[in-house]
Amino acid sequence: MKKLLLLSALLIFTCSSDDDNSNTDACPAQDALLEQFEAAAVAFADSPSSTTCPAYISSLELFIQCGEGFTPSELEQFEQIVDTIDCSIY
């Protein structure tokens, strides 16, 4: 189930990515943001732990804040994933 959530988020992000640079203030470049998110998602999916879980949540929260080209519905899906994952169980 967790891997499905992670892969869903990754798929949504990859399919919705946009080259518009409207969020440049405190956000990494979109390529760097995607790389960070992918690395955290894969690490958490491969080895859920008290280290990889918060890293994944942090990368997803940054992604919600800085990702470009997403609909409100897609952002809500990302927020639901953040709300669903309980890092205290690791």
Secondary structure, DSSP 8 states (H G I E B T S, - for coil): -HHHHHHHHHHHHHHH--------SS---HHHHHHHHHHHHHHHHHS--TTHHHHHHHHHHHHHHH--S--HHHHHHHHHHHHH--GGG-
